[in-house]
Amino acid sequence: MTAEDHAALSAAVGPAHVDVTTEARIRHAGGRSTPDLLRRREPDQDAPDAVVRPAHHDEVRACLDVAVARGIAVIPFGGGTSVVGALDPERGAHHAVVSLDLRRLSGLVRLDEVSGEAVLAAGTTGPEAEALLSAHGLELGHFPQSFRYATIGGFAAARSSGQNSAGNGRFDTMVTGIRVATPTGDIELGRSPGSAAGPDLIRVFLGSEGIFGVITEVRVRVHPIPRERVFESWSFPDFTSGVEGLRRVAQQGNGPTVIRLSDEAETAVSLAQVGKIGKVLAKGTSVVTVYEGEGIDERRTRVSAHLAAAGGTSSGTGPAEDWLKGRFDGPYLRDSLLDAGVFCETLETATTWTNLQTLRSAVETALKGGFSAAGAKSYVMCHVSHIYPTGASLYFTVLAGVRADPLGAWEPVKARVNDAIIAAGGTISHHHAVGRDHAPWLSQEIGETGMRILSAIKRELDPAGILNPGAVIPLERND
Amino acid sequence: MTAEDHAALSAAVGPAHVDVTTEARIRHAGGRSTPDLLRRREPDQDAPDAVVRPAHHDEVRACLDVAVARGIAVIPFGGGTSVVGALDPERGAHHAVVSLDLRRLSGLVRLDEVSGEAVLAAGTTGPEAEALLSAHGLELGHFPQSFRYATIGGFAAARSSGQNSAGNGRFDTMVTGIRVATPTGDIELGRSPGSAAGPDLIRVFLGSEGIFGVITEVRVRVHPIPRERVFESWSFPDFTSGVEGLRRVAQQGNGPTVIRLSDEAETAVSLAQVGKIGKVLAKGTSVVTVYEGEGIDERRTRVSAHLAAAGGTSSGTGPAEDWLKGRFDGPYLRDSLLDAGVFCETLETATTWTNLQTLRSAVETALKGGFSAAGAKSYVMCHVSHIYPTGASLYFTVLAGVRADPLGAWEPVKARVNDAIIAAGGTISHHHAVGRDHAPWLSQEIGETGMRILSAIKRELDPAGILNPGAVIPLERND
């Protein structure tokens, strides 16, 4: 980055908010995937040339104007929790790259309590949003595992889905409006809760991962803080019967707020960790349910009947309560595991109910086969944590004893898994998004015509290609 | 259309399916708005040069190839029920225009009973779809007023919303996959019920009204045919209290399958027609509720409590049952009214709960003021028939005694209403779509950046501009 670049960005946001310290640059050098954690252990690593911190929409606009004029790549950065390489300091064809940290765009911009809508600045984190809303007795109710750090704008940009999705929906469905600064103009969308005024352009920006513009405000649906919360755990003889239980619950509607099924491998480990449950339960699969909101007794009665009919047995409140306590902790254990020589990573997909078992087997086979080819043993766990009337997600955690070069060992395994997901009819990501890690597989999911649509929007909104080069649309595509 | 054009299209679909008879051309000369009905009374009218009837996706593909090669405009045509001028035989810059009638693309292509998904050919009508599904004990449950004629592809292309939307959602939310033939390539989307694999490109085609491609198949969520149906009607002292009742029901969730509130003017006319209700009820506003599916008693108890708390009084099952019997009849009365010298048209919008009364007043004022300026008296009725947690739709019916040139009288009134909707923060259409009638107002809803996104997709997929010229994106835009 040149002195002139620095001066121009300083003019846009104030000199105090163009940070070129090593610490800031390293902290913005990537996300939180296991490869990110491993790369951060290396002495040499890529980092953005500066971290730029605008305070509001107009300063974002000013930063983009500078970046276009001077040919600087811009990586929008919210909570920094991407696990798909969406935050890599990739400069593309440009001479410099900055991380555009949006954390100063924080706060409740507007609240309409009658309509149940809140406008939140994009850099507001999950806990900040809930604190602001709780002062009005309201809740957003979006709790992905990244909740502690991730931002409202990031949830929108990555099409996040939270642990309460069975009751509150994925983040996509919570968004009723959006404000975006693109390199060639601003846009504000969302006049009404339902519309037939052409295609829903909000959906162009949900999942755009910063390649079309920088989301600066998001309008979301909010609801009263639930007064009650009821837990119930269930055990099933196997994964198949557990899936059947979840399918019945999903297709009946108005079920629990949280529902998740852990397969045999995950059940055994989780219950062993908790250390409270005997061997009988640990042998099958387990389901956690949490009910919040209206009509809990009636919902629980109906859901229980469906789960029992599918072969489930209620196992009390304990395991569900334990799950809730530790539900955001998983990702933070990986560093300790890596220290102990254990490689640990997660990945996820989704498909129809009919295809769920086929897809699960394909991914498990690819994971185990991949590590086996690298001479490593692996332990694969799977859970279903997002259900829909027509299908569900699959979330995998893999542990492997990889002695040397875990990064090098993982890359071909991950590629093998992505190939398997595509071949088995799954989506390349249910809620982690595309980033750079999944970008090479996207064309197999949406086809060449789909890639051409994305590229056409990209060319129109960001003709200089400054925004997040190589995320979603691979750099080598020359549309 | 030249003889060569005719021969090329005949080669694509077979000579029997290129229809140049006057009757076919007149029947495909427009949609079903009141201006359409009036225009069809004139001796001179525009009509497409031919009606082309492909039988399946590959024939649609072949037709588009011919149209691109020979410079023929193509108007995709499903049930022909557009009320926004989406079917006008507009040739744009091309020497000929054909109506691409999709009714032969009919039937159930695939059914996955476990996942609750059906793939329907785009030209399948509402009643055909329900008949095909009912053989398997299943239902789609999408009942817009156009149900008798409109097609699955049309529902998708126009972002339809049906009378059961409170329970079954708008058509947007029922779609889980789509297959489209564009002039520059095919696309098939929808690998999973939820995804974060980039922006949801299905949403680019929902609401695209045939300007990006021709939808040939739609995958939809289906559910078991409800075993029970319960009706209940309510009366409220006024519109404000009725809206408050609907808001509580929408925000609580899991309410009735159908809910609609008629204002004082509509209540008086409807009840007078039915002829069964005394003066007391006819003086306020009325709400129809219908419950289908699971847990009716419990849902009805909760909903009743909310409606009563807002000032409602139950008025038995009668009016709701009467509404159901006549619910698709409204549009077919307009011709008789026109014969009697009464102009009758409908229009609709939506906004947040907070803004609903303001928007209603603005539209009513524009309608009455507009007709008054034309020296005509008018009667305006309004109902709310699609509710969301954050807002609702408003549907207006206007009757006016216009003696001469009703078409000429209506045009400035409609423009005044559209201006009023934009100024009052509503959407230019909640479920009728854009077509050519609303296209000049779309840029005020989605902004210049929004129009540029639509134009960029259009240029990419249809560089020759053969598809439905002037619909959604006004012809005069030269992006």
Interface residues (C-beta under 8 A of the other chain):
Chain A: D112 V114 S115 G116 E117 A158 R159 S160 S161 R170 D172 T176 T182 T184 G185 D186 I187 E188 L189 R191 S192 P193 G194 S195 A196 A197 G198 P199 D200 L201 R203 V204 F205 L206 G207 S208 E209 R221 H223 R247 Q251 Q252 G253 N254 G293 E294 G295 E298 R302 T349 A350 T351 T352 W353 T354 N355 H386 Y388 P389 T390 G391 A392 S393 G425 G426 T427 I428 S429 H430 H431 H432 A433 V434 H438 L442 E445 I446 G447 E448 T449 G450 R452 I453 L454 S455 A456 I457 R459 E460 L461 V472
Chain B: D112 V114 S115 G116 E117 A158 R159 S160 S161 R170 D172 T176 T182 T184 G185 D186 I187 E188 L189 R191 S192 P193 G194 S195 A196 A197 G198 P199 D200 L201 R203 V204 F205 L206 G207 S208 E209 R221 H223 R247 Q251 Q252 G253 N254 G293 E294 G295 E298 R302 T349 A350 T351 T352 W353 T354 N355 H386 Y388 P389 T390 G391 A392 S393 G425 G426 T427 I428 S429 H430 H431 H432 A433 V434 H438 L442 E445 I446 G447 E448 T449 G450 R452 I453 L454 S455 A456 I457 R459 E460 L461 V472
